[in-house]
């Protein structure tokens, strides 16, 4: 376990995958500034949703200073965290990295696609504490930030007061509900919510087919105790995500089988 965070003295780095001008990152910046005066923003120039934990390796990256302590990078969320920690903030690294607030959920297998979660993963690999935040979209595709506004600072304070688990980040999802309907915080496991195989096929003006990957999810594995179930039940879900992907039970059987 890693020591707790003194938020009043903390340097906070904020990143996302929706881009430097996204409403979610502006909200998260306001929240962070309620906690400390030392807040920095380093985010992608353009939306990078679904970028996962990708790095830009085949072209140079550029940093654009947007405003004091606010920078845009023409790369992925992972690029942003790397450049922030090793270049922009190299003289004093952040005590906490906040990623988001994503416009849309990142639950279940979403974490393997999510650039929001990937930014927090990169921070964790750099031995920094990190939290990823996402605001769930309602069934009618409406994106309302009121729950995130009401709960983000509370979540950060609660987690900062706890011993931080090694090699882990926290993944937080805010439900799409009126604020007065939210039941509280709930610790939850990663659930099952696979991105659907629904493909939308259309023709371009020259008659050639092109495809959109549809937004449908298979939520048939919404098991009790999962992040998907917690949000469906009206809670802000908080999931500790461990970077070691080893299946320990299978490893033991495999060792015996290969001995």
C-alpha positions as CSV (number, residue, x, y, z in Angstrom):
1,X,0.0,0.0,0.0
2,X,1.1,3.5,-0.8
3,X,0.7,6.5,1.5
4,X,-2.4,8.7,1.5
5,X,-2.6,12.0,-0.4
6,X,-2.5,15.4,1.2
7,X,-4.8,17.2,-1.3
8,X,-4.2,20.7,0.0
9,X,-0.5,20.3,-0.9
10,X,-0.9,18.1,-3.9
11,X,0.0,18.8,-7.5
12,X,-2.8,17.4,-9.7
13,X,-2.4,16.5,-13.4
14,X,-5.6,16.2,-15.4
15,X,-6.0,14.4,-18.7
16,X,-8.8,12.8,-20.8
17,X,-9.5,11.2,-24.1
18,X,-12.3,13.5,-25.3
19,X,-9.9,16.4,-26.1
20,X,-8.7,19.6,-24.5
21,X,-12.0,21.5,-25.1
22,X,-14.3,18.8,-23.9
23,X,-16.9,19.8,-21.2
24,X,-15.9,16.9,-18.9
25,X,-12.3,18.0,-18.6
26,X,-13.3,21.6,-17.9
27,X,-15.6,20.3,-15.1
28,X,-12.9,18.1,-13.7
29,X,-10.5,21.0,-13.7
30,X,-12.9,23.1,-11.7
31,X,-13.3,20.3,-9.2
32,X,-9.6,19.9,-8.8
33,X,-9.1,23.6,-8.2
34,X,-11.5,23.2,-5.2
35,X,-8.9,20.8,-3.7
36,X,-5.6,22.4,-4.5
37,X,-4.1,25.5,-6.2
38,X,-1.5,23.4,-8.2
39,X,-3.6,22.0,-11.1
40,X,-2.2,21.2,-14.6
41,X,-4.1,20.1,-17.7
42,X,-2.4,18.1,-20.5
43,X,-4.9,16.6,-22.9
44,X,-5.2,15.6,-26.6
45,X,-5.8,18.2,-29.3
46,X,-8.6,16.0,-30.7
47,X,-11.0,13.4,-29.4
48,X,-9.2,10.1,-28.8
49,X,-12.1,7.9,-27.6
50,X,-11.3,4.2,-28.0
51,X,-7.6,4.9,-28.3
52,X,-6.9,2.5,-25.4
53,X,-3.3,2.4,-24.1
54,X,-1.8,3.3,-27.5
55,X,1.5,5.3,-28.0
56,X,2.4,7.4,-31.0
57,X,5.7,5.9,-32.2
58,X,6.0,6.7,-35.9
59,X,5.8,10.5,-35.9
60,X,6.9,13.4,-33.7
61,X,4.6,14.8,-31.1
62,X,3.9,18.5,-30.5
63,X,2.8,20.3,-27.4
64,X,0.7,23.5,-27.7
65,X,0.4,25.8,-24.7
66,X,-3.3,26.8,-24.5
67,X,-3.1,28.8,-21.3
68,X,-1.0,28.9,-18.1
69,X,-0.8,25.3,-16.8
70,X,-3.0,24.1,-19.7
71,X,-1.5,22.2,-22.7
72,X,-2.7,20.3,-25.7
73,X,-0.8,17.4,-27.3
74,X,-1.4,16.1,-30.9
75,X,-1.4,12.5,-29.7
76,X,-3.2,9.9,-27.5
77,X,-4.1,10.1,-23.8
78,X,-1.0,7.9,-23.0
79,X,1.2,10.3,-24.9
80,X,-0.2,13.2,-22.9
81,X,0.6,11.6,-19.6
82,X,4.1,10.6,-20.7
83,X,4.9,14.1,-22.0
84,X,3.3,15.8,-18.9
85,X,5.3,13.7,-16.4
86,X,8.6,13.5,-18.3
87,X,8.7,17.0,-19.9
88,X,6.2,19.6,-18.8
89,X,6.2,18.6,-15.1
90,X,9.6,17.0,-15.0
91,X,10.9,19.3,-12.2
92,X,8.0,18.3,-9.9
93,X,5.9,15.3,-10.8
94,X,2.2,15.2,-9.9
95,X,0.9,13.6,-6.7
96,X,-2.3,12.6,-8.3
97,X,-3.5,12.1,-11.9
98,X,-7.2,12.6,-12.7
99,X,-8.5,11.4,-16.1
100,X,-11.9,12.5,-17.6
101,X,-14.6,13.2,-17.0
102,X,-15.5,11.0,-19.9
103,X,-18.7,11.7,-21.8
104,X,-20.1,8.1,-21.5
105,X,-19.6,5.1,-19.3
106,X,-16.4,3.1,-18.9
107,X,-17.6,-0.1,-17.2
108,X,-16.9,-3.7,-17.7
109,X,-14.7,-4.5,-20.8
110,X,-14.9,-0.8,-21.7
111,X,-11.7,-0.4,-19.7
112,X,-9.7,-2.3,-22.3
113,X,-10.8,0.2,-25.1
114,X,-11.0,3.4,-23.0
115,X,-8.5,6.2,-23.5
116,X,-9.8,7.7,-20.3
117,X,-8.8,4.6,-18.3
118,X,-5.6,4.3,-20.3
119,X,-4.4,7.7,-19.1
120,X,-4.8,6.5,-15.6
121,X,-3.0,3.3,-16.4
122,X,0.0,5.1,-17.8
123,X,0.1,7.3,-14.7
124,X,0.0,4.1,-12.6
125,X,2.9,2.6,-14.6
126,X,4.8,5.7,-13.8
127,X,4.2,5.0,-10.1
128,X,1.7,7.8,-9.7
129,X,-1.7,7.6,-8.1
130,X,-4.6,7.9,-10.6
131,X,-8.4,8.0,-10.9
132,X,-10.4,7.7,-14.1
133,X,-13.9,9.3,-14.2
134,X,-16.8,8.7,-16.5
135,X,-20.4,10.1,-16.7
136,X,-22.9,7.5,-17.9
137,X,-25.3,8.6,-20.7
138,X,-29.0,8.1,-20.1
139,X,-31.1,5.7,-22.2
140,X,-32.3,8.6,-24.4
141,X,-28.6,9.5,-25.1
142,X,-28.8,12.6,-22.9
143,X,-25.5,13.6,-21.2
144,X,-26.1,15.4,-17.9
145,X,-23.1,16.4,-15.7
146,X,-25.0,17.2,-12.5
147,X,-24.1,13.9,-10.7
148,X,-20.4,14.3,-11.7
149,X,-20.5,17.9,-10.4
150,X,-22.0,16.8,-7.1
151,X,-19.9,13.7,-6.5
152,X,-16.4,14.1,-8.1
153,X,-14.8,16.1,-5.3
154,X,-16.4,13.7,-2.7
155,X,-14.9,10.7,-4.5
156,X,-11.4,12.2,-4.7
157,X,-11.4,13.2,-1.0
158,X,-12.6,9.7,0.1
159,X,-10.0,7.9,-2.0
160,X,-7.2,10.3,-1.1
161,X,-7.8,9.6,2.5
162,X,-7.2,5.8,2.0
163,X,-4.0,3.9,1.7
164,X,-3.4,3.6,-2.0
165,X,-3.2,0.0,-3.4
166,X,0.0,-0.9,-5.2
167,X,0.0,-1.0,-9.1
168,X,-3.7,0.0,-9.1
169,X,-5.9,2.8,-10.3
170,X,-9.5,3.6,-9.4
171,X,-12.2,3.6,-12.1
172,X,-15.3,5.7,-11.2
173,X,-18.6,5.9,-13.1
174,X,-21.4,8.3,-12.3
175,X,-24.9,7.1,-13.0
176,X,-27.3,9.0,-15.3
177,X,-29.8,10.0,-12.6
178,X,-31.1,13.2,-10.9
179,X,-28.6,14.0,-8.1
180,X,-31.2,13.4,-5.4
181,X,-31.7,9.8,-6.7
182,X,-28.0,8.8,-6.3
183,X,-27.7,6.4,-3.4
184,X,-24.0,6.9,-2.7
185,X,-20.6,5.3,-3.4
186,X,-20.3,1.6,-3.9
187,X,-17.1,-0.5,-4.3
188,X,-17.6,-2.7,-7.3
189,X,-15.8,-5.3,-9.4
190,X,-15.3,-5.0,-13.1
191,X,-18.5,-6.3,-14.8
192,X,-19.3,-7.6,-18.3
193,X,-20.5,-5.1,-20.9
194,X,-19.0,-6.1,-24.2
195,X,-19.0,-3.6,-27.1
196,X,-21.6,-5.0,-29.5
197,X,-21.0,-6.6,-32.8
198,X,-23.7,-4.4,-34.4
199,X,-22.2,-3.0,-37.6
200,X,-23.9,-0.3,-39.6
201,X,-23.2,-0.7,-43.3
202,X,-23.7,2.2,-45.8
203,X,-22.6,3.2,-49.3
204,X,-20.4,6.2,-50.1
205,X,-21.3,8.4,-53.1
206,X,-19.3,6.1,-55.4
207,X,-21.2,3.0,-54.2
208,X,-18.4,1.6,-52.1
209,X,-19.4,0.2,-48.7
210,X,-18.2,1.6,-45.4
211,X,-19.0,0.7,-41.8
212,X,-19.8,2.2,-38.4
213,X,-19.2,0.1,-35.3
214,X,-22.6,0.5,-33.5
215,X,-23.0,1.6,-29.9
216,X,-25.0,-1.4,-28.7
217,X,-23.7,-3.4,-25.7
218,X,-24.4,-6.9,-24.5
219,X,-25.2,-6.4,-20.8
220,X,-26.5,-9.9,-20.2
221,X,-23.6,-10.5,-17.7
222,X,-24.6,-7.7,-15.4
223,X,-23.8,-9.7,-12.3
224,X,-24.3,-8.6,-8.7
225,X,-21.3,-6.7,-7.2
226,X,-20.2,-5.4,-10.6
227,X,-19.8,-1.8,-11.7
228,X,-22.5,-2.2,-14.3
229,X,-25.0,-3.4,-11.6
230,X,-23.9,-0.7,-9.2
231,X,-24.6,2.1,-11.7
232,X,-27.9,0.5,-12.7
233,X,-28.9,0.4,-9.0
234,X,-28.2,4.1,-8.6
235,X,-24.7,4.2,-7.1
236,X,-21.5,5.9,-8.1
237,X,-19.3,2.8,-8.8
238,X,-15.7,2.8,-7.7
239,X,-13.5,-0.1,-9.0
240,X,-9.9,-0.7,-8.1
241,X,-8.2,-1.8,-11.4
242,X,-5.0,-3.9,-11.0
243,X,-2.5,-3.6,-13.9
244,X,-1.3,-7.2,-13.6
245,X,-3.5,-9.1,-16.0
246,X,-2.3,-12.6,-15.0
247,X,-5.0,-15.2,-14.4
248,X,-3.6,-16.6,-11.1
249,X,-5.8,-19.6,-10.9
250,X,-5.0,-20.6,-14.5
251,X,-1.3,-20.0,-13.8
252,X,-1.2,-22.5,-11.0
253,X,-2.8,-25.2,-13.2
254,X,-0.5,-24.3,-16.1
255,X,2.6,-24.7,-13.9
256,X,1.5,-28.2,-12.9
257,X,0.6,-29.1,-16.5
258,X,3.9,-27.9,-17.9
259,X,6.2,-29.2,-15.1
